[in-house]
Amino acid sequence: DLVLALGEEFDDMQSLAIANFWKGRCLRKKGEYDEALVYTLQREAFFGQARPLSEGRIEAFKPFFPEAILKTTLFFHKTDGPLEAPDFLGELHDRGIPFNFDRLKAVTFQDVVVSLQELEPRVQFHELVHAVQYQKLGLKQFAFKYFKGFLTWGAYERIPLEVNARLLDEAFAKDPAKAFPVEAEVQKWINENR
């Protein structure tokens, strides 16, 4: 707050330029902080109500995922209406970039998956891939890659993190008995900067 107020305290041009530079940096960081805070609050709102996968589902997914992901990722079936779309989606829509949040079957908030319907194994698998992506990238880098992918490719279906998750859930659906290491596949996409 102190740095944000500095812009109004100076009357010489050099000091004003320095104050404005720092004011801009602080506003940008504050915006990032506010977005992260909103996201964290969404996660926290569902965390207490979410439950781990069933033991049967954990067993079915063990050949694909690290046990830590299977034991710590929680699922919540929301039955009291749609998820609230983040404010920035409205801003994107206003700029001519539509993102239909309502059509999503589930949303992963780091390690909490919120669904609007009972999830079939394939959709759970897809959301667990996102949990691995979060674990590997961290919240800030995941969000950056996700929205950069959306802005670059212009469609949800073409976001590289979604393509990665979809290809892996398709491989699982095609042959659930044919195990592959999701963590290694996600890391490969990260290493290839996709």
GULUM-933821 format. One line per 10 residues: number of its first residue (from 1); their letters; for each residue x, z, y of N, C-alpha, C, CB. Coordinates in pm, whole numbers. Each point is the difference from the previous one (the first is absolute). Glycine has a CB too. Example, Ala and Ser with C-alpha at 12.3 -4.5 7.8 and 13.67 -1.06 7.14 Angstrom:
GULUM-933821
1 = AS = 1319 780 -569 -89 0 119 90 0 120 -189 125 -117  154 -197 222 82 6 119 -77 73 109 118 -215 -63 $
end
This chain:
GULUM-933821
1 = DLVLALGEEF = 82 0 -120 -82 0 120 86 0 125 -179 120 -125  288 -45 120 89 4 116 54 -139 32 62 236 -57  -14 -307 -46 55 -133 23 -108 -95 47 173 41 -176  -295 -29 124 -108 -88 42 -34 20 148 -91 5 -234  109 116 283 -29 29 141 111 -42 94 -138 189 -77  257 -214 25 115 -31 86 -21 -126 84 145 110 -169  -218 -205 119 -22 -125 73 -62 21 137 -24 -112 -217  -51 218 232 -63 27 129 87 85 91 -218 -17 -112  330 66 64 84 90 78 110 -71 78 -49 172 -168  79 -297 138 114 -69 61 -45 -103 102 129 36 -209 $
11 = DDMQSLAIAN = -46 -51 315 -30 -105 96 113 -101 12 -143 162 122  263 -133 -177 104 -102 4 -12 -89 -124 153 153 133  -122 -281 -118 -25 -101 -104 74 26 -130 -36 -162 181  163 204 -175 76 21 -122 -59 117 -80 208 -90 112  -238 198 -45 -59 116 -68 -138 -34 -56 129 154 151  -205 -232 -73 -132 -41 -45 9 -89 -124 -82 16 236  178 -107 -238 20 -87 -116 34 82 -123 77 -185 151  11 283 -136 38 87 -114 -122 79 -47 237 18 87  -311 39 9 -119 78 -37 -102 -87 -71 39 151 196  -61 -274 -149 -96 -90 -64 44 -40 -140 -64 -84 226 $
21 = FWKGRCLRKK = 195 64 -243 52 -32 -133 -35 113 -97 190 -135 101  -159 258 -62 -27 113 -89 -149 26 -16 218 100 68  -294 -126 37 -145 15 -10 -55 -97 -105 -13 73 244  60 -199 -240 -42 -98 -98 37 40 -142 22 -175 174  100 223 -191 43 46 -134 -86 114 -49 233 -71 51  -261 165 38 -81 115 -41 -143 -41 -34 142 147 144  -199 -236 -65 -135 -47 -30 -4 -72 -134 -48 -20 244  150 -63 -270 6 -71 -128 11 101 -114 107 -200 111  -16 295 -97 16 101 -105 -127 84 -13 249 6 44  -310 30 70 -123 76 -4 -107 -79 -74 60 115 218 $
31 = GEYDEALVYT = -70 -245 -192 -98 -83 -70 26 -2 -149 -23 -139 203  150 126 -243 34 2 -142 -36 135 -59 186 -165 37  -158 271 38 -32 134 -46 -151 15 -17 206 91 114  -281 -137 -12 -146 12 -7 -56 -77 -119 -7 25 249  57 -147 -275 -46 -78 -114 32 72 -130 31 -212 131  91 265 -141 39 74 -121 -87 124 -17 236 -85 24  -267 151 89 -83 119 -7 -140 -34 -49 132 101 187  -192 -208 -136 -134 -42 -44 3 -30 -150 -52 -93 230  153 20 -274 14 -37 -140 13 126 -87 108 -218 66  -23 312 -20 21 123 -75 -130 81 -6 242 3 71 $
41 = LQREAFFGQA = -316 -1 37 -127 72 -1 -99 -61 -97 39 63 237  -41 -197 -249 -86 -64 -99 40 44 -140 -34 -198 152  163 196 -180 50 42 -130 -41 144 -27 195 -159 19  -172 245 78 -30 143 -16 -149 25 -19 200 53 140  -284 -133 -75 -145 17 -12 -47 -16 -144 -25 -83 235  92 -3 -311 -42 -28 -137 84 74 -104 -77 -221 78  191 272 -37 95 61 -95 -65 112 -81 187 -59 156  -257 150 -89 -58 115 -69 -110 -35 -98 56 130 198  -118 -246 -180 -109 -43 -87 47 -93 -111 -154 26 193  274 -78 -179 52 -99 -95 48 68 -128 67 -148 191 $
51 = RPLSEGRIEA = -70 71 -298 37 51 -132 103 -91 -64 -226 104 -27  309 -48 -62 97 -86 -70 -71 -90 -102 177 176 31  -102 -272 -77 -51 -87 -108 -30 84 -123 133 -195 89  -223 145 -172 -27 67 -127 123 -11 -90 -249 -50 20  260 140 -114 114 -5 -93 3 -132 -77 -8 250 -23  -109 -302 -11 -7 -128 -71 54 -114 85 -197 84 -126  162 -84 252 48 -106 90 150 15 24 -227 -12 110  273 135 -98 145 24 16 75 -58 -120 -44 210 135  -7 -184 -253 63 -52 -123 1 -153 0 -74 205 -126  -35 -266 168 -9 -146 2 97 -62 100 -240 18 -67 $
61 = FKPFFPEAIL = 265 52 178 86 -53 106 147 41 -14 -199 3 147  229 90 -238 139 49 -14 104 -110 -24 -97 208 -90  65 -312 11 101 -104 -21 33 -81 126 -80 -13 -234  1 31 340 17 -81 120 55 79 120 -186 -141 -83  146 267 95 30 79 120 83 123 -31 -212 -81 99  290 124 -1 70 129 -16 -103 113 -14 198 -86 135  -167 182 -216 -93 110 -23 -35 74 129 93 24 -231  4 -12 320 -26 70 127 -111 -68 80 240 73 4  -242 -205 -1 -106 -73 70 -135 28 -66 164 -180 68  -166 176 -200 -125 20 -73 -54 141 17 75 -170 -164 $
71 = KTTLFFHKTD = 13 267 175 -43 140 11 -32 41 143 140 50 -199  -80 -117 297 -20 45 139 -96 -86 82 228 90 -12  -258 -210 -33 -95 -83 74 -141 48 -35 159 -200 0  -236 227 104 -134 54 -17 -104 -106 37 84 233 48  -203 -221 -108 -107 -96 21 -126 72 46 98 -152 -174  -166 92 271 -125 55 50 -102 -112 12 122 184 125  -239 -164 -185 -109 -97 9 -92 45 112 13 -58 -249  -12 -15 359 -79 33 119 -139 -59 -18 207 4 148  -308 82 -142 -137 -45 -23 -89 14 122 28 62 -236  25 -9 346 -84 26 117 18 -102 112 12 239 -58 $
81 = GPLEAPDFLG = 9 -363 22 12 -105 99 138 -62 2 -170 116 134  187 -219 -51 127 -72 2 113 81 64 -129 -212 10  250 167 -37 116 57 67 -1 -41 146 133 -4 -215  -86 91 300 10 -34 141 123 -89 20 -113 218 68  90 -334 -12 110 -94 24 87 52 113 -141 -194 -78  273 184 64 89 42 107 -23 -80 128 168 67 -173  -144 -5 287 -23 -63 130 75 -132 16 -34 226 95  156 -234 -147 79 -120 22 -63 -124 -65 204 143 12  -288 -124 -114 -67 -116 -60 -98 -62 99 24 103 -229  -88 -19 310 -87 -51 105 78 -78 103 -152 191 -36 $
91 = ELHDRGIPFN = 271 -141 69 86 -70 94 43 -136 -56 81 220 91  -48 -224 -219 37 -128 -63 -118 -97 4 165 119 -150  -283 -67 118 -120 -83 0 -25 -58 140 -98 139 -186  116 -56 289 -18 -46 138 98 -110 37 -84 227 59  197 -231 -126 102 -103 27 -16 -122 -92 156 180 75  -267 -183 -148 -27 -115 -85 63 8 -138 -14 -131 206  53 250 -248 60 19 -132 -91 92 -81 236 -34 91  -334 -20 -163 -94 85 -73 60 62 -126 -183 -142 89  149 265 -112 39 71 -121 -122 78 -44 248 17 67  -313 -60 -175 -124 61 -45 30 122 -85 -115 -223 7 $
101 = FDRLKAVTFQ = 121 338 57 32 126 -66 -107 38 -101 122 73 204  -247 -113 -178 -113 38 -85 6 -61 -139 -135 21 205  207 -130 -221 1 -68 -130 98 61 -99 -65 -208 118  148 301 -71 99 62 -88 -69 92 -101 172 -13 183  -127 7 -307 -54 88 -103 60 139 9 -33 -198 -148  157 204 198 69 128 13 110 -14 105 -50 60 -243  92 53 295 110 5 96 94 110 -44 -144 -87 191  273 57 -192 100 100 -37 62 57 126 46 -119 -218  -57 250 233 64 74 109 118 76 -61 -220 21 133  332 -87 -145 123 51 -62 -23 35 -147 75 87 224 $
111 = DVVVSLQELE = -122 34 -251 -21 44 -137 -145 42 -26 238 75 -6  -327 -116 95 -143 27 -16 -74 -134 7 22 234 102  -94 -265 -209 -77 -124 -7 -147 35 22 168 -108 -160  -227 45 260 -142 22 29 -74 -128 -37 51 166 190  -149 -151 -277 -76 -117 -45 -145 13 42 155 -30 -195  -222 -84 205 -141 -2 35 -87 -28 -122 62 -77 229  2 68 -344 -71 -23 -127 86 58 -111 -115 -210 87  54 227 -203 80 42 -115 101 -110 -27 -192 138 -100  316 -99 81 105 -101 -14 28 -32 -145 98 78 212  -95 -207 -240 41 -47 -132 152 14 -9 -198 -163 -17 $
121 = PRVQFHELVH = 253 164 -103 144 20 -16 86 -98 81 -51 85 -226  8 -209 235 81 -98 74 12 37 148 -74 -176 -162  -33 223 224 6 39 141 83 127 16 -226 -107 42  212 200 -136 86 120 5 147 -42 -10 -184 141 -105  213 -234 16 136 -50 -16 50 -56 133 -44 -53 -245  -37 -30 309 35 -62 128 33 108 104 -148 -198 -54  64 300 62 22 106 99 124 83 -35 -248 9 43  276 9 -170 123 70 -39 125 -80 39 -124 106 -191  114 -240 188 111 -82 49 24 32 147 -53 -185 -166  -55 198 244 17 37 141 64 138 13 -200 -140 59 $
131 = AVQYQKLGLK = 165 233 -146 62 133 5 151 -11 -23 -215 105 -83  256 -192 -9 143 -23 -24 64 -64 125 -42 -28 -250  -27 -68 310 52 -63 122 20 104 110 -116 -215 -60  20 304 78 14 108 98 120 88 -32 -248 -2 37  262 36 -164 111 87 -41 134 -66 32 -143 98 -182  154 -226 155 125 -73 22 28 -23 149 -32 -111 -222  -72 77 298 18 -40 139 -18 113 100 -77 -222 -67  -1 320 34 -40 102 96 -116 -52 83 235 91 9  -307 0 55 -121 -36 74 28 -100 111 -90 225 -52  192 -199 134 25 -86 117 37 -142 -42 74 202 128 $
141 = QFAFKYFKGF = 16 -216 -226 43 -133 -43 -112 -73 -75 236 84 -14  -314 -9 -66 -113 -62 -68 -97 -58 104 24 160 -195  -60 -79 295 -94 -45 103 56 -120 75 -87 234 23  215 -230 10 63 -112 71 -8 -127 -83 155 160 115  -115 -153 -243 -1 -118 -86 -143 -51 -23 211 82 -112  -304 10 96 -138 -39 -27 -57 -79 117 -30 204 -145  43 -150 265 -62 -66 114 81 -117 51 -103 216 61  233 -212 -80 79 -119 31 -42 -113 -94 196 143 81  -214 -110 -209 -46 -100 -97 -136 -56 37 130 117 -175  -219 -30 220 -133 -47 40 7 -91 121 -99 210 -91 $
151 = LTWGAYERIP = 177 -170 191 11 -82 121 74 -131 -27 -2 209 136  101 -205 -225 76 -120 -33 -84 -99 -79 209 136 1  -280 -88 -102 -71 -89 -92 -147 -16 33 160 68 -172  -216 20 257 -135 -18 51 -114 29 -95 100 -162 143  -71 216 -260 -107 30 -95 42 116 -89 -78 -241 4  -18 326 -32 23 115 -89 62 -44 -133 -193 118 108  138 -225 -166 45 -45 -132 145 -47 0 -233 -65 -47  288 34 164 137 -54 7 102 102 47 -99 -220 45  57 344 -17 94 105 37 94 22 -118 -169 112 158  301 -123 -139 91 13 -114 -17 127 -82 156 -134 131 $
161 = LEVNARLLDE = -183 248 -70 -22 123 -79 -125 -12 -86 114 134 179  -217 -202 -129 -121 -23 -79 27 -102 -110 -142 54 201  219 -158 -170 33 -100 -102 77 66 -113 7 -182 175  89 267 -142 78 74 -100 -93 82 -89 198 10 158  -288 67 -96 -92 84 -77 -95 -85 -85 13 175 181  -61 -286 -124 -94 -86 -74 68 -67 -120 -126 -40 213  249 -11 -194 70 -62 -113 22 99 -113 112 -157 160  -79 280 -123 23 102 -103 -131 42 -67 200 80 129  -308 -66 -50 -127 37 -65 -52 -115 -87 -54 153 193  82 -278 -154 -38 -115 -84 77 0 -131 -53 -131 207 $
171 = AFAKDPAKAF = 182 162 -202 80 6 -123 -52 110 -92 202 -86 125  -238 200 -65 -57 110 -79 -133 -43 -62 113 168 151  -200 -230 -73 -132 -39 -50 11 -105 -111 -97 50 224  195 -138 -211 18 -107 -99 39 57 -136 68 -156 183  19 258 -182 45 60 -126 40 146 22 78 -227 -81  -176 319 75 30 141 24 98 62 -101 -225 17 100  247 -84 -212 93 51 -100 145 -42 29 -185 -5 -167  203 -90 259 134 -49 31 55 76 122 -58 -230 -94  139 331 66 51 88 105 106 -68 86 -49 195 -147  54 -156 272 106 -43 92 17 111 104 -52 -250 -36 $
181 = PVEAEVQKWI = 170 263 91 26 109 96 -43 -37 142 193 73 -143  -307 -21 187 -51 -28 134 102 37 106 -233 38 -83  297 77 67 96 46 100 112 -102 22 -52 237 -64  102 -295 -45 106 -101 10 -52 -128 66 109 96 -205  -232 -134 175 -58 -120 60 -21 19 151 -114 -54 -218  68 171 257 -18 30 143 136 -1 69 -206 138 -49  305 -76 -13 134 4 60 57 -140 15 37 226 -100  -64 -312 3 46 -139 9 -57 -69 123 17 -9 -251  -147 26 277 -63 -59 119 62 58 127 -216 -33 -128  243 162 128 63 63 117 139 -59 22 -131 214 -40 $
191 = NENR = 208 -224 -67 136 -54 10 1 -145 48 70 154 -181  -174 -229 144 -11 -140 42 -66 -12 138 -15 -68 -240  -10 182 303 -59 7 134 -132 -75 11 229 21 90  -312 -7 -191 -133 -65 2 -100 89 70 52 -120 -213 $
end
